[in-house]
């Protein structure tokens, strides 16, 4: 997250102080893995640039000082430092104020405060534009584009990324152009539109030319993640990710190495080399298990846990997560502690240790709140939603209302056969969780009664998950299967709801409108079949005709007549009850022919 907040901050450095430029580049390379050393180098570079009156470079270095302070886990100190700079700049020139506003905007990105980011970035951009400092106009736009990516606004982020690309290309800033291509790929991954590989490839070529190893490794990881899903792409993805691992090792950035290593392991798993992937992470963890490597182990650990999860080694993943949490707590980095707590919550949730998982996620949320990290707090809320949903207590999810709103949008898209709306709503539902199969069935049940809508729904699901129609149908079966289609598959005899209630009337049982929920009834098997050990089975499609639309969307409790309808279905077992209905149906068929 901190690395992303610096994307576009340091691009083409000018001036004669080459040594200070090297310090700044090195500080950026080790920002996450060695934040204290990164901080010292950024401070040295700031002083050197100030002494040489290289104001733009000094501003870049000052922002990196704040980012390194944040990366060290001292969020309060980072906020305090940026606040002091902003306050001091009010007494200075417009340019100094703009520098300070951009610094504050980038810090807000790391904290997930996107509205505040946009406000300060806009103020800075206005001044930079007036002063014709177009490189900094591009940096402001890049920060806003990243905020839009956080907000999942792919269209706006792509528009901004295109503007950033044009500015830096016009300036002849290769580093900026590389960053813009990188940013454009990230925006397209959110919007789901356009070619992702082309901008990544162009960014990679420029990063290599500039020998900007940090971002070269990042792009290699991104490429690997996409190559893995291409036909026979496992081997290519593995080689690409291994190249990224080598770069991160050379730089000495353990967090980057951990991320790239997960990509290597996933590529291995795609190729069926699960035991090799497991051995990879076990060997690397063993290499770092020593007193002097605690910092490295704490940074590499979460990535190793992810690989162990991918390999299905749940017990080892749990033990490793607990080990890394203990080390992180010893090091006193509260921010990192919160992140590893979320990883531990994820592992425990997979193992159905729901109460322990909830405790971890709630503790992480508390830490993020104390640190003022809205982005981390949002992730903790998502974790809680996942756990409550898995625990079959979706109604307790923090995102329950958001999830119900999304479910309503999802149902609307299915009813309209809107592919774009379907995919967008489903993506958001998977992100927020907070609804279960019963909720989905209640929302889509009536829609699934239409065979054409059902078929469209399965086809849209198959396209979204990139599986066959049959596989999608089995997946959909965990949610709302069409009862009528299932009954037909059972070779059942059907009975219209009106006929059912007519027979109840003949039997002196007159049901009012609120207690007539059976729309269609089915029975499989004859009474005689029970003698052979297979009793008849009955199925009914029920609908609460008394419920209003707003109640249906809100999934409020159904009328008691629905429960009574389930009991009424048992009448379909009896031939004496269904015989007259069947006779009436046969008469209608004869008349129709």
N, C-alpha and C positions, 0 to 999 in steps of 0.2 A: 504494500500500500504506500509506503513512504517512497519507494522507487518510482511508483507511478506518479506521485505528486511532483517528482523532479523531472518528469519527461517533458522536455522542451525548455527547462529552466536554463540549462547550460548548453549552449550550442557552439557557435563559432566564436572563439576567443580572439581578440585582437590585442595589439600592444607589443611591447618589447620584453616584458618580464616573463621569459619562457619558463624559468624555474617555478614561479608562482602558478603558472598555468599547469605545469606537471603536478604540483601539489593538489590543485583543484580537481584534476582528472582522477588522481589516485584517491582522493577523498570520496569522490562519487562512486568509484569502483568498489570500495569496501564499506559503503554507507551502512548496510544492514549487518554485516558480519563483524566489523570492528568499529562500532560507532564512536568510541572514545578517540581512537587514532584518527578517524575521519574528521571528528570535531577539531582536533588540534591542527590538522593539515588545513582545514577550511579557515580557521582563525589566522594561521600564518599567511595564507594566501590573501585574506582580506586586508591584513596590515600591509602586505607588500604592494597590493594594488592601490590602496589608499595613498601610500607614500609616493607611488609613481603617477598619482592623479589619474588612474585608469578607472573612471567611475563605473562604467558598465560592468567591467570584470569584478570590481569590488562589490557591486550589487549582487551579482551572481554568487560570489563567494559568501556574502552575508546570508543569503537565502539558504545556502547549503549548511551554514552554521546552525540555523534553526532546524533544518531537516535532520541533521546529525544528532542534535540534542533530543529531538522527538524520537529518533530511532534508538537512542540509548535507553529509552523507557521513561525518561523524565518529561512527561507530557506537560506538566505544570510549568516547568522551567522553559520549555519551548514556547508555550503560550505567553509567558511573562516576557520573554526576550523579544518576541515579535510585537507584543503590545508596547513595550518600551520604545522600540524602533519606530512604530507608528506614531506614538505620541511625540517623540523627538522630531520626527520629520515635519510635523505641523508647524514648527518654528523655522523650517528651512525652505528651500526652493520647491517649485511645483514638481521638478524632476525627482527630488528626494522623496517627496510625498508619494509620487507614483511608484517608485521603487518599493516603498514600505507597504503600499496597498497590494502590490503583486505578491510580496512576501506573505502578507496576511492571508491572501486568497489561497495560496498554495498550501499553507498550514491548514486552512479550513477544509481543503480537499482531503487531506490525511485524516481529519476528524469527521468527515462525512457531512459537514455543514455546507451543503451545496448552495443554499440560498444566500448565505453570507458570502460565500466565495464569489458568486456572480455579481453581487453588489460591489465588492471591492475591486474585482477584476475590471468591471465597467468603468469605475472611477480612474483606475490606472490607465486603461486603454485610451480613454478620452484625452488625457494629458500626453501620452506617448504619440498619439495621432497628431495632436497639435504641434508637437515638437519634431514631427516627422521621423520618429525613432521606430521604424516599421518592424524591426526585429523584435522589439518589445511589444508591439501591437500583436504580433504573431504569438508571443509567449502568453499574453493575456487570453487570446482566443483559444490557445491550446489548453490552458487551465479550465476554461469554461467547457470546452469539448469533453474533457475528462469528467467534469461534473455531470454532463448530460449522459455520459456512458454509465456513471454510477446510478443515475436515475432511470436507466434503460430507455433513454430517448435516442434511439438509433438514427432517426431522420435528422434531428438537429445536430447531433454530434458529427454526423457525416458531412453535413453542410459546413460546419465550422472547420472540420479537418481539411476540407477542400480549399477553404479560404486561407488557412495556415500554409498549406502546400503552395498555393499560388504566390503568397508573399515571400516565402523563403526561396522559392525558385527564382523569382524576380530579383532578389538580393544576391543570388549566387552563393547562398549559404548551404553548403553540402550537408553539414551536420543538421541544420534545421530542416532541410528537405528530407533527410533520412528519418528524422523524428516525425515529420508530417505523414510520410508513407506509413510508418508504424502506427500512428494515431488513426489513420484512415482505415487500416485493417481492423483495429479494435472497434471502431464505430460500426463497420460493416458486420462484424460478428454479432453486434447487438441488434442492428436493423434487420439482419438476415437477407440483405439485398447486396448484389454486386459480387465481384470476384474478390476473395480473401487472399488468395495465394499471390496474385500479382503485386499488390502493395508490399506484402511481406518480403517477397524476393527482391524488389527494388530497394527496400530499406536495408536488407542484408548486404547487398552489393555495396552500398554506400558506407555502411558501418565497417565493412572489411577494408574498403579503400582508405577510410579515415583511421583505421586501427583502433576503433572504439569498441574494445572487447566486451565491455559490460552489456551493451545493447545488442551486439552481435550474438552473444549467448542467449539473450532474452528472445530474440527473433528466431534463433535456431530451435528453441523450446516450442515457440508458437507454431513453427512449421511442422515439427515432429507431431504435435497434437493433431494437426490436420492430415498429415500423411498417413497416420495410423488408420484412418477411416477409409482410405482409398483401397481399391482392389489390390490385394497382395502388397499392401504398403507397410506391413510390419517390419520387414528388414530395413527398408529405407528410413522409416521413422526411428528405428533403434540407432542406426548410424548417425543420424542427425542429432538425436538427443545425447549420444555419447560425445559428440563434438562439443556440445554445450557444456556437458559435465567437465570436460578437459579444460575449457576456458575458465569456468568458475573455480576449478581447483588451482589453476595457475594464478588467478587473481587473488585467491584466498577468501572467497566469499562462500561461506558454508550454506547460507540460506539459498543462494542461487543454485549451488550444487544439489541441494536436497530437492528443489523443484525439478531440475533437469533429470535427476535420478529417478523420480517418479515416472517421468515420460519414458525413460529407458525400460523400466520395469513393465509398464503398461504395454509397450511394443513387444517385449519378450512374451508377455502373457498372451497377446494376440497370436503370436507364433507358436504357442503351446509350450513355451519354455518357463513354466511356472517355477520349477525347482531352481532354475538358474537365477530367476529374478529374486527369489527368496534368499539364495546364497549371496547375491550381490549386496543386499542391504545388511545381512547379518555380518558379512566380512567388514563392511565399512563401519558399522557400529562398533565392532570389536576393536578396530584400529584406533578409535577415538575414546575408548573407555579408560581414561586415566585422569588423574587430578588436574594436570596442566591443560587438558583438553575439554574441561567442563563447559566453557563458553561455546566451543565448536559443537559439542554434543547437544547442547540445548537448542542450537540453531538448526542442526541437521535432523534432530529427533522427530519433529512433526512430519517431515517428508518421509522418513523411514517408517513411521506408523502408517502413513497412507499406503506405502508399498505393501506392508504386511497385511493390511486390510484387503488390498487388491488380490493378494495371493491366498486369501482365505485363512491366514494364520491369526485367528481372532485372539486366542489366548496370549500369543507373543505380542500382538499389537497392544493389548491391554497392559501387559507388563512393561512394555517399552514406553507407552504413554505415561504411566505412573512414575517410571524412572526419570523421564525427562521433566515431568512436573516437579519432582523433588529437587532436581538440579536447578531448575529455573527459580524455584522459591529460595534456594540457598544463595543464588546470585543476586536476589533482591530486585529483579526486573518485573515489576507488577504488570506492565503492559504485555510482555511475553507470557507471563503466567496466565493472563486471561485468555490468550489465544490457545495455549496448550490445554487449558481447561475445556475449551470448546471442542478441541480434538478428542479429548478424553470422553466428553459427553457423547460425541458421535460414535466412538468405539463401544461404549457401554450401551448405547441405544441399539446398535446392531446386535449386541449380545442379549438383548431384551432385559437388561438390568436397568429398568426404567427409572426407578427411584434414585439410584446413584447417578444416572445420567442427568436427571432433573437438577440434582444438587450441584453438579458441575456447571451446568448452563446458567443456573441462577447465581452462582458465585462469580462466574465470568461477567455476567450482566452487571452485578454490583460493582466490580472493579472498573469496568468501562464507564459506568455512571460517575464514579468517583473521579476518574481521569478526564471526564468530559469528552470522551470519544464516542460520538454518535454513530459513526460507521461500525465500530466494534459492537456497540450496544444493539444496533440493528441486526447484526449477525447472531448475537446471543438470542434475540427474540425469535429469529428464524429457527435456531436450534431448538428452542423451547416448543415451537410449533411442530417441528418434526417429531419430537419426543411424545408430545401429547397425542398427536395423530397416530403414531405407531402404538401407543398405549391404549388406543381406542377411546380416548377422551378428547376428541377433536373440539368439543364444545368449550374446553378450557384453554384452547390455543390463544396466544396473544393476538394472532392475526385472524381470529375467527370471523369478524365482521368483514374484513378485507377479502377473506377466502370465500365467504358467501356471496359477496358482490361479484367476485370473479366467476363463481359458479353460475350466477344468474346470466352474466355475459356469455359464458360458455354455452349454456342452454340456448340462449338466443341465437348464437352463431350456428348451432346444430339445426335449430328450427329453420333458419334462413339458408342453410347449406353454404355458409360463408367460410371459405377455406382460410382466408387471412385472419379473420376474427377467431376462428377455431384454434389455429396455431398459437396466436398471441395469448388468448385466454388460457390455453392448456399450459403453455410455458410459465405463465405467471402463477397458475394454480400449483404447479410442481415446485415452484420457488417458495411460495408462502405456506403450502400445506394447509392444515386447519379444517379440511373437510374429509369425510370418510365415504366408504362405498354406499352407505345408507343415504347420505346426503345427495350423492350423485344420482342414485337410483330414484330418489324422490323428485329431483329436478328434471331428469330425463325420461322418467318412466312413461309418461303419456306420449312423448315424441317417439319412443321406441316401438310403439304400437303400429306405426306406419312402416311397412316393409321397405319402402324406398328410402325413408329417412334412416332406418336402421342400416341399410346397405351403405348409404353415403357415410354414415358415422364410422363404420368399420373401415371403409376405404380411406377416409381421412386419417384415422388412427394409424393405419398401415403406412401411409405416406409420411406421417409425422415421425413415427418410431423407426422407419426404414425397415419394415418387416413384411412378410407375406400377408395376404388377406386372412389365411387360416390362423396364422400366429396372432394377428391383431384381434381376430374374433375371440380367441382364447383369452387374450388380455382383457378385452372388453367384458368377457364373461365374469370377471371379478367385480365389475360394476354393474351396469344395467343391461342384462340380456333381455331381449324381447320375449316376453312370456308366450305370446301367440306363436312365434317361430319355434320356440322350444317345444310347445305342445304339438305343433305340426310334425316336428322331428320325431316325437314319441308315437306318431300314428294314432293320435287321440281322436275321439269323437267330440265335436264341439256343440255347445248349447248357448244360445243367445241369452243375455241377461233377462230380457223381457219374458222369455219362455220360462226361465227359472222362477221368476216371481209370480207368473201366472199359475204355476203348479203349487206354489206356496198358498196362493189364494184359494185354489181348489181344496187344499187341505185345511182350510179355515184359519190360515196364518197370514193375515194381511199386514204387509210392511209399508210404512209411510216412506216418503221420498228420501228422508235422511238415512234410512236403513235399507237402501237398495244400492249398495256399492258394486255388486257384481255386474261387470260389463260383458264378460264372456266367460263361460265355464268349459272345462275339458275333463274327460275321464278316459283313462287308459285301462283296458282290461275289462273282462266280464266277470260276473259273480262266480261262474263255474271255474274260472281260472284260479280262484282262491283255493280250490280243492287241490290244485297242483303245487301250492306253496307260494304263488305269486298273487297277492291280493291286488285289487284295482287301486289306482292312484288318481287323485283329483287335483286340479289346478284351476285357479280362477284369477282373472284380471280384475282388480278392484280399483275403484276411483271414488274419491270423496266429492260428490257433486255439490256439497254445501260450502266447500272452502272457496274463499275469494282469491284472486290472483296474488294480491300482496301477501296473503297468508301462505300460499304455496311457495313463493320465492323465499320468504323468511323461514320456511320449514317449520312452521308452528305445529303443535300437536294435532294429530288428525282427530276427526269426530269419532265418537264411540261406535258409530254405525260401521266403520271400517273393520273394527275388531269383530263385530257381530257378523259381518260379511264373511270373515275367515271361517267362522263356525258354520255359517250357512252353506259353505262349500262342501261340508261333509255330506250334505243331502245328495250330492252327485254320485256317491258310492252306491246308492240304492236304485236298482232297476225299476222298482215300482214308481219311483219318483221321476226318473229320466225317460222311462218308456214312452209315455204320452208325448213328450217333447220330441223324441226321435221319430215317432209316428207322424207327427205334424210336419217335421222337416222333410220326411220322405214324400208326403202328400204334395208339399210345395215343389219338390224336385220333379215329381211326375207331371204336375200341372205346367211347370215351366218348360218341360220337354215336349 
